[in-house]
Structures are given as C-alpha cells and as structure tokens.
Amino acid sequence: MPPFAGQGVNIGLVDTLTLSNSLTSGKHETIQAAIKEYEQKMIVYATEAQIESSKNEIKMRDPAFSFQKFIH
C-alpha cells in the first residue's frame, strides 16, 4: 500500500485482529472457512484504505500542495 494515508501498519494490526477473531470465534467448521471470512472482511477495509491513500498521493504530488494547511 502506498504510504500516503499512513495506514499500512494500522491495516496490518486490523488484519491480525480480524483473522484472530475469525479463527477463534468457534463459528467456523474449518480453518479455511475462518480464513475465507477474514478475507471477505479484509477486502472491504483494505480497499477503502487503498482508495484513500491513492487520493492523498494525487493531492500530495500537486506542486501547490503544502502541509501548512494541516497545521493549526
């Protein structure tokens, strides 16, 4: 994931929690079913993060971009 949303590590932590919950919930008969549930959830939040990162990259590559507007 491009680093323009600052979410790479956060997504990794969410992945870990989501997969762990899926594997230990007791609602799946097989490990494969638990992994499939995790993957379905991961696709949603990871796609959202990638879209946000891509939008931020476009903005940051603009020659007029400045971080000054974020300083309060």
MARKOLGU-651297 format. One record per residue (C-alpha): x negated, y negated, z negated. Coordinates in pm, 1 decimal. Layout:
REM MARKOLGU-651297
node u:X | v:Y | w:Z
...
REM end
This chain:
REM MARKOLGU-651297
node u:0.0 | v:0.0 | w:0.0
node u:-138.7 | v:-341.7 | w:87.3
node u:-225.4 | v:-538.7 | w:-227.3
node u:-4.2 | v:-838.9 | w:-153.6
node u:264.4 | v:-766.4 | w:-411.4
node u:41.4 | v:-645.5 | w:-694.1
node u:245.8 | v:-327.6 | w:-722.9
node u:8.7 | v:-45.5 | w:-636.3
node u:-72.6 | v:57.0 | w:-992.1
node u:283.2 | v:-9.0 | w:-1103.7
node u:418.4 | v:221.7 | w:-834.0
node u:169.5 | v:486.7 | w:-944.9
node u:297.7 | v:461.8 | w:-1301.9
node u:659.7 | v:477.5 | w:-1188.5
node u:569.7 | v:781.0 | w:-974.0
node u:421.7 | v:954.3 | w:-1277.3
node u:723.9 | v:883.9 | w:-1496.2
node u:975.4 | v:974.9 | w:-1225.8
node u:802.6 | v:1302.6 | w:-1139.7
node u:755.3 | v:1391.3 | w:-1505.8
node u:1123.2 | v:1327.5 | w:-1578.1
node u:1227.0 | v:1532.2 | w:-1278.5
node u:1004.7 | v:1824.8 | w:-1375.8
node u:1105.8 | v:1827.2 | w:-1742.8
node u:1476.1 | v:1739.1 | w:-1725.4
node u:1585.6 | v:2101.3 | w:-1715.9
node u:1839.8 | v:2033.8 | w:-1443.2
node u:1644.7 | v:2198.4 | w:-1159.9
node u:1616.2 | v:2570.0 | w:-1100.0
node u:1282.6 | v:2540.3 | w:-918.2
node u:979.1 | v:2315.4 | w:-919.9
node u:1044.5 | v:2249.4 | w:-551.8
node u:1392.4 | v:2113.7 | w:-632.6
node u:1246.9 | v:1884.6 | w:-900.4
node u:983.8 | v:1757.8 | w:-659.4
node u:1246.7 | v:1700.4 | w:-391.5
node u:1449.8 | v:1486.2 | w:-633.4
node u:1136.7 | v:1286.6 | w:-723.3
node u:1052.3 | v:1233.7 | w:-354.7
node u:1402.7 | v:1107.8 | w:-277.3
node u:1380.9 | v:852.1 | w:-558.0
node u:1022.8 | v:756.6 | w:-472.8
node u:1106.7 | v:680.9 | w:-110.8
node u:1356.3 | v:416.2 | w:-224.8
node u:1139.1 | v:221.0 | w:-469.9
node u:814.0 | v:262.5 | w:-277.4
node u:976.4 | v:139.0 | w:43.6
node u:1108.4 | v:-168.4 | w:-137.7
node u:760.6 | v:-241.5 | w:-276.0
node u:600.2 | v:-199.5 | w:65.6
node u:850.3 | v:-435.7 | w:224.4
node u:782.1 | v:-697.8 | w:-44.3
node u:408.6 | v:-653.2 | w:-0.1
node u:434.7 | v:-694.3 | w:376.9
node u:640.4 | v:-1012.2 | w:339.5
node u:384.5 | v:-1152.1 | w:95.7
node u:99.1 | v:-1065.4 | w:332.3
node u:262.4 | v:-1261.5 | w:613.7
node u:306.9 | v:-1562.4 | w:384.6
node u:-49.8 | v:-1543.5 | w:249.3
node u:-204.4 | v:-1528.5 | w:595.7
node u:-42.1 | v:-1859.3 | w:688.9
node u:-318.4 | v:-2124.6 | w:700.0
node u:-93.8 | v:-2358.4 | w:498.3
node u:-49.1 | v:-2106.3 | w:215.7
node u:-162.4 | v:-2215.4 | w:-129.1
node u:-136.8 | v:-2058.6 | w:-471.2
node u:-90.3 | v:-2408.0 | w:-612.2
node u:288.0 | v:-2379.7 | w:-580.6
node u:279.9 | v:-2093.9 | w:-831.9
node u:101.0 | v:-2295.5 | w:-1099.9
node u:341.5 | v:-2457.5 | w:-1341.9
REM end
